[in-house]
Amino acid sequence: MAFWSESGLEPLRQYRWKIVFGAGSTGMDNQSFALKKVDRPKAKVNEITHKYLNHFYYYPGRVEWEAINLTIAANTGDGTNGTSKTLMDILKKAGYVFPKDLSVKNTLSKAGFAGGLGATIDIINIDPTGAEQEKFTLKNPFFTSVQFGSLDYGSEEIVEVQCTLRYDAAILNGVDTTVV
């Protein structure tokens, strides 16, 4: 029987979602973003090939969590904390220093990104009332790419900021994560 004929089932909708940046993240707490699009987590199971005489045998390997994309409609904020400035502040908190001279030897770190983004990011599907239906928690997220958008005199579109996020793992709420 199809799910839409079941009275207790509610399908997840692509347009009902929100993101919560980790607790204690100083860069994101006071910033409201006009989020346009986000990918849900992607898991890839690598395979291991075993060669024996003239045959190949395949076995599941490790799970690799693939990077996801986040699209933000850029805004100027109140003039002091717009989208671009907030993202630059996150990069600075992660350890990026503008190269003024050769004595700068800082490097980026996960702990630094946790100070800006938070140690977790929650991607939450919500129902029509705003109640949580499903939540993925991304562990130790960090940016691998921030594209501040394009400008064009021939367009009236909103500037979009594209971010690529890498993370260690995605935990789905309600799934037991204890080791067996």
KEDREN-877138 format. One record per residue (C-alpha): residue in one letter; x, y, z. Coordinates in nm, 3 decimals. Layout:
  rest        x        y        z
     A        X        Y        Z
...
END
This chain:
  rest        x        y        z
     M    0.000    0.000    0.000
     A    0.137    0.346   -0.087
     F    0.249    0.576    0.196
     W    0.006    0.856    0.100
     S   -0.292    0.635    0.180
     E   -0.158    0.566    0.532
     S   -0.307    0.817    0.774
     G   -0.014    0.814    1.019
     L    0.263    0.875    0.767
     E    0.383    1.222    0.667
     P    0.632    1.242    0.379
     L    0.937    1.463    0.423
     R    0.908    1.779    0.216
     Q    1.207    1.949    0.053
     Y    1.084    2.295    0.151
     R    1.039    2.228    0.524
     W    1.377    2.241    0.693
     K    1.609    2.443    0.910
     I    1.971    2.436    1.018
     V    2.097    2.481    1.372
     F    2.465    2.564    1.408
     G    2.631    2.409    1.713
     A    2.589    2.536    2.065
     G    2.850    2.787    2.173
     S    2.940    2.893    1.821
     T    3.022    3.258    1.850
     G    3.021    3.330    1.478
     M    2.680    3.189    1.394
     D    2.475    3.254    1.710
     N    2.396    3.616    1.631
     Q    2.368    3.581    1.254
     S    2.049    3.498    1.071
     F    2.102    3.359    0.725
     A    1.853    3.338    0.445
     L    1.929    2.976    0.366
     K    1.823    2.869    0.020
     K    1.942    2.512   -0.018
     V    2.137    2.242    0.161
     D    2.233    1.887    0.076
     R    2.145    1.610    0.315
     P    2.438    1.391    0.426
     K    2.589    1.150    0.177
     A    2.754    0.822    0.279
     K    2.974    0.622    0.046
     V    3.090    0.268    0.123
     N    3.433    0.210   -0.023
     E    3.505   -0.133   -0.160
     I    3.807   -0.358   -0.118
     T    3.911   -0.585   -0.403
     H    4.069   -0.920   -0.328
     K    4.241   -1.096   -0.619
     Y    4.268   -1.473   -0.604
     L    4.408   -1.655   -0.904
     N    4.192   -1.546   -1.198
     H    3.906   -1.412   -0.986
     F    3.814   -1.088   -0.815
     Y    3.619   -1.075   -0.490
     Y    3.473   -0.755   -0.350
     Y    3.415   -0.664    0.014
     P    3.268   -0.358    0.181
     G    3.534   -0.124    0.316
     R    3.503    0.193    0.518
     V    3.216    0.441    0.521
     E    3.319    0.781    0.389
     W    3.097    1.083    0.449
     E    3.100    1.307    0.143
     A    3.103    1.687    0.153
     I    2.773    1.873    0.123
     N    2.681    2.211   -0.024
     L    2.501    2.498    0.148
     T    2.356    2.796   -0.043
     I    2.296    3.124    0.139
     A    2.125    3.437    0.006
     A    2.379    3.707    0.093
     N    2.272    3.999    0.309
     T    2.443    4.302    0.458
     G    2.306    4.247    0.806
     D    2.312    4.560    1.015
     G    2.629    4.677    0.843
     T    2.857    4.502    1.094
     N    2.765    4.135    1.063
     G    2.655    4.058    0.707
     T    2.689    3.716    0.548
     S    3.035    3.776    0.395
     K    3.178    3.924    0.716
     T    3.042    3.641    0.928
     L    3.195    3.379    0.699
     M    3.530    3.563    0.699
     D    3.516    3.579    1.080
     I    3.464    3.201    1.090
     L    3.773    3.152    0.870
     K    3.973    3.380    1.101
     K    3.855    3.189    1.411
     A    3.957    2.866    1.238
     G    4.315    3.000    1.218
     Y    4.334    3.190    0.891
     V    4.556    3.497    0.909
     F    4.586    3.746    0.625
     P    4.937    3.706    0.478
     K    5.095    4.041    0.567
     D    5.449    3.906    0.578
     L    5.643    3.579    0.582
     S    5.644    3.551    0.962
     V    5.280    3.435    0.971
     K    5.278    3.061    1.046
     N    4.922    2.998    1.161
     T    4.723    2.706    1.029
     L    4.356    2.611    1.022
     S    4.218    2.365    1.275
     K    3.898    2.176    1.352
     A    3.896    2.333    1.697
     G    3.909    2.675    1.533
     F    3.616    2.593    1.307
     A    3.426    2.464    1.612
     G    3.469    2.812    1.763
     G    3.302    2.969    1.459
     L    3.065    2.710    1.314
     G    3.016    2.501    1.624
     A    3.122    2.142    1.688
     T    2.799    2.022    1.524
     I    2.549    2.134    1.264
     D    2.193    1.998    1.271
     I    1.996    1.964    0.948
     I    1.633    1.926    1.055
     N    1.325    1.836    0.852
     I    1.012    1.986    1.007
     D    0.639    1.919    0.970
     P    0.375    2.187    0.891
     T    0.360    2.288    1.258
     G    0.739    2.330    1.285
     A    0.790    2.012    1.487
     E    1.100    1.805    1.417
     Q    1.046    1.506    1.187
     E    1.404    1.401    1.126
     K    1.743    1.540    1.229
     F    2.094    1.473    1.101
     T    2.378    1.598    1.322
     L    2.704    1.665    1.137
     K    3.007    1.607    1.362
     N    3.314    1.834    1.341
     P    3.209    2.037    1.034
     F    3.443    2.273    0.852
     F    3.443    2.467    0.527
     T    3.637    2.334    0.232
     S    3.508    2.607    0.004
     V    3.336    2.944    0.035
     Q    3.233    3.114   -0.289
     F    3.109    3.465   -0.227
     G    2.897    3.474   -0.545
     S    2.895    3.669   -0.869
     L    2.791    4.019   -0.965
     D    2.618    4.107   -1.293
     Y    2.474    4.441   -1.410
     G    2.230    4.248   -1.631
     S    2.062    4.065   -1.342
     E    1.840    4.151   -1.046
     E    1.897    3.818   -0.871
     I    2.007    3.796   -0.508
     V    2.377    3.723   -0.459
     E    2.422    3.361   -0.352
     V    2.707    3.244   -0.132
     Q    2.801    2.878   -0.191
     C    2.970    2.688    0.092
     T    3.102    2.333    0.087
     L    3.109    2.158    0.425
     R    3.315    1.853    0.517
     Y    3.240    1.662    0.836
     D    3.355    1.345    1.012
     A    3.018    1.172    1.047
     A    2.644    1.228    1.031
     I    2.426    1.093    1.310
     L    2.054    1.043    1.246
     N    1.838    1.108    1.552
     G    1.686    0.796    1.700
     V    1.960    0.567    1.560
     D    2.162    0.382    1.822
     T    2.530    0.485    1.792
     T    2.673    0.246    2.050
     V    2.944    0.008    1.930
     V    2.844   -0.358    1.916
END
